[in-house]
Amino acid sequence: MNTGYEYTRETEGEAGMMQNIGVVGAGTMGTGVAHLFAARGYPVVMVDSSEAALARSRELIERNVTLYPLVDGEQPRLDAREVTRRIVFSTNLRELKDSDFVVENVTEKREIKEALYPQLDSVCPPHCVFGVNTSAISITRLAARTARADRVIGTHFMNPAPLKPLVEVIRGTHTSPETVDRTRALLDGVGRDSIVVNDAAGFVTNRVMMLTVNEAMFLLHEGVADSAADVDRLFRDCFGHRMGPLETADLIGLDTVLLSLEVIYDSLRDSKYRPCPLLARMVDAGWHGVKSGRGFYEYPDAV
Ligand code: NAD
């Protein structure tokens, strides 16, 4: 699609300088993404509507810098203070006015993301690319809320972002080849490989992953397995998975799993994605997994 946009090193904001990274949403994913870019030396502006989320995110990054290597086998080059010093934490979206690339990681609700994109569009410079970090929401639909649909792309980071070497990049209907190239080059610069897929609810990863974790919950709910630990151990020790499906769900955040299943179910109208009642009950109880200190397991050290 010809949008009249010409890609140059200057428009990328690269002319000898690192691109300014914007991160919106300071929850589980925004925290990891900001950490990843800041630890690689990028200036980052992180915006969340909640002061409490920003404070928690800063605390988590300071803790995680000492826990996580940047990529497998590579040790952090910066100490915790140096990493957080590269991040401006703010509740004001206008702080993104100099961004070259924004990774958006707000709550997995269509109405929240759809309301955000016109605001981002009015605040960020025209050359800025919007990377949508979503589990299942249509990139095309969000892009259509902006006047830069060719510069909107899915950047589905995995959790925890500072540790995962591969990003699922999603090409929306409007996404230009230049945007795909810019995105992959940026990811490459932070040591991330990428695989490009086309836009569809849940993409490749979550069409499979959400179905799997949901089915594991049904097996517990129906009493087929006696415990979450039994389910997870079968996957670890029989199939060699690093984590079982229920520990994975706790890591993702059970609220995010529920929202993602609802988006995929609504989009595909396929009953196999109906969320397990046990999941809905746990979310109602406030048991959101690692981030809340309790899910299928307990996490006494949760920040
Ligand atoms: P989260 O609930 O942990 O954090 C969401 C954050 O967004 C919160 O801090 C909230 O205050 C903030 N927020 C909500 N509305 C906002 C707005 N209008 N402006 C600014 N901030 C706002 O969620 P998460 O797990 O970090 O997920 C974020 C996105 O990443 C979702 O779309 C999710 O599907 C996707 N994702 C999650 C995972 C995972 O493992 N958790 C993995 C890949 C992608």
Residues whose N, C-alpha, C, O or C-beta is under 5 A from the ligand:
A	BS01	NAD	G25 A26 G27 T28 M29 G30 V47 D48 S49 S50 A53 N105 V106 T107 E108 I112 L116 N133 T134 S135 F157 N159 L251 I252 G253 T256
